[in-house]
Amino acid sequence: MTKVLNVTAIAGSLQQPSRTEALLDAIIGELQAAIPARVRTVKLSEIGPQVGGAMQRAHLPADAFAAVQAIEEADLLIVASPVYRASYTGLLKHLFDFVGREALVGRPVLLAATGGTERHMLMIDHQLRPLFAFFDAVPLPLGIYATEGDFIDFRPASPALVERIARAVDAALPWLNRLEAAQPAILRQPFLAQL
């Protein structure tokens, strides 16, 4: 890939320090080691109050509005959330409530989540994937799930997690290479129309 990929990475955690943000940083690092990518990171731990205080897109403060625009303009989204009550965080959902209904059509999305135990690992498939299916985006084949035991001092430390990150990014590369070859008009069509 010769094109510099425009990536927006979204951390759905509301706290700092955050294992979710650490996981997101590790994914970004792996991606940038593989392909040229310019990354904008959106952290709900920073803009959460702005997002939560708005009821309409027009009422978003400047930083939150810029985050929504970055989501809509990205070539690739990386979305990570802690598992909260069996789903992603409510503020993450509220942020995507402001994203245009057709703004993410055909957009690849790499999904990740963190949770206390392995029992919550299906949240990626049962909660996050349907959210992006609504937008006609393209959730990439492998998601990345991490538990508290995969981290030391809020840094990814488990060899198994490092391997999962590498496998997910490697599995994403064929999809991202298609971005460079595809025409912009095709990228804006629903995914099924591209088959």
ZIKA-V353434 format. One record per residue. RES is the residue in one letter. PHI is phi as a letter, one per 40 degrees, with the letter a starting at -180 (none if undefined). OMEGA is omega in radians with two decimals (NA if undefined). D_CENTER is the distance of its C-alpha to the mean C-alpha in Angstrom with 1 decimal. Layout:
RES PHI OMEGA D_CENTER
RES PHI OMEGA D_CENTER
This chain:
M none 3.11 20.8
T b 3.11 22.5
K c 3.02 20.2
V c -3.08 18.0
L c 3.09 14.5
N c -3.00 13.0
V b 2.96 9.4
T b -3.13 7.4
A b -3.07 5.3
I b 3.08 5.1
A b -3.08 7.3
G c 3.14 8.8
S c -3.14 11.9
L b -3.06 15.1
Q b 2.95 17.2
Q b -0.05 18.0
P c -3.00 18.5
S a 3.05 15.4
R c 3.13 14.6
T c 3.11 11.0
E c 3.10 11.0
A c 3.08 13.2
L c 3.13 11.1
L c 3.12 8.3
D c 3.13 11.4
A c 3.10 12.7
I c 3.12 10.0
I d 3.13 10.4
G c 3.12 14.1
E c 3.14 14.3
L c -3.11 12.7
Q c 3.04 15.0
A c -3.07 17.8
A c -3.08 17.5
I a 3.06 17.1
P c -3.10 17.7
A a 3.03 14.6
R b -2.97 14.5
V b 2.96 11.6
R b -3.13 11.3
T b 3.10 9.7
V b -3.11 9.6
K b 3.09 11.0
L c 3.04 12.3
S c 3.13 15.0
E b -3.05 16.3
I b -3.10 16.0
G d 3.14 16.1
P c 3.10 19.8
Q c -3.14 19.6
V c -3.08 17.0
G c -3.10 19.1
G c -3.09 22.3
A b 3.10 21.7
M b 3.12 22.7
Q b -3.13 22.4
R d -3.11 20.3
A c -3.11 23.5
H c 3.14 23.9
L c 2.99 20.7
P c -2.97 21.8
A d -3.09 21.2
D c 3.14 18.2
A c 3.10 16.3
F c 3.10 17.4
A c 3.10 16.3
A c 3.11 12.7
V c 3.11 12.9
Q c 3.13 14.6
A c 3.09 12.1
I c -3.07 9.4
E c -3.04 12.3
E c -3.05 13.6
A c 2.97 10.9
D c -3.11 11.7
L a 2.99 8.3
L b 2.92 4.8
I b -3.05 2.5
V b 3.13 1.5
A b 3.13 5.1
S a 2.91 8.3
P c 3.04 11.9
V c 3.12 14.0
Y b -3.10 16.4
R f 3.04 19.3
A g 3.14 17.8
S a 3.02 14.6
Y c -3.07 11.6
T c -3.14 13.0
G c 3.13 15.1
L c 3.05 14.0
L c 3.08 10.4
K c -3.13 12.2
H c 3.07 14.6
L d -3.13 12.3
F c 3.01 11.3
D c -3.12 15.0
F c -3.13 15.7
V c -3.14 13.7
G d -3.06 16.4
R d -3.10 17.0
E b -3.06 17.2
A c -3.05 15.0
L b -3.10 12.2
V d 3.12 14.9
G g -3.07 14.5
R c 3.06 11.2
P c -3.12 9.5
V b 3.06 5.9
L c -3.00 5.4
L b 3.12 5.2
A a 3.12 6.9
A a 3.04 9.4
T b 3.12 12.6
G a -3.09 16.0
G c -3.11 19.6
T a 3.13 20.8
E c -3.08 20.0
R c -3.06 21.1
H b -2.99 17.7
M c -3.14 15.9
L c 3.08 16.1
M d 3.13 13.9
I d -3.09 11.0
D c -3.04 13.5
H c -3.09 15.5
Q b -3.08 13.1
L c -3.11 9.5
R d 3.10 10.8
P c 3.11 13.5
L d -3.09 11.5
F c 2.99 10.0
A c 3.08 13.5
F d -3.12 15.0
F c -3.02 13.6
D f 3.00 14.8
A c -3.09 11.6
V b 3.05 11.5
P c -3.07 9.4
L c -2.92 10.4
P d -3.05 13.3
L b 2.97 12.4
G c -3.11 10.0
I b 3.11 10.6
Y b -3.14 12.5
A b 3.08 14.6
T b 3.12 17.6
E d -3.12 19.6
G c 3.12 21.9
D c -3.05 19.5
F b 2.94 19.7
I b -3.11 22.7
D f 3.09 22.8
F g 3.04 19.0
R b 3.09 18.6
P d -3.06 17.5
A b -3.11 21.1
S c 3.06 21.2
P d 3.14 22.1
A c 3.11 20.6
L c 3.11 17.1
V d 3.12 17.6
E c 3.12 18.6
R c 3.11 15.7
I c -3.13 13.3
A c -3.13 15.8
R c -3.12 16.2
A c 3.12 12.6
V c 3.12 12.5
D c 3.12 16.0
A c 3.14 15.4
A c -2.99 12.8
L d 3.10 15.4
P d 3.11 17.7
W c -3.11 15.2
L c 3.07 14.4
N c 3.08 18.2
R c 3.12 18.8
L d -3.09 17.1
E c -3.08 19.9
A c -3.04 22.5
A c 3.04 21.7
Q c -3.14 23.2
P d -3.13 21.1
A c 3.13 22.9
I c -3.11 21.9
L c -3.11 18.1
R c 3.10 18.6
Q c 3.05 20.3
P d -3.03 19.0
F d -3.10 18.0
L c 3.14 21.2
A c -3.13 23.3
Q c -3.06 22.2
L c NA 23.6
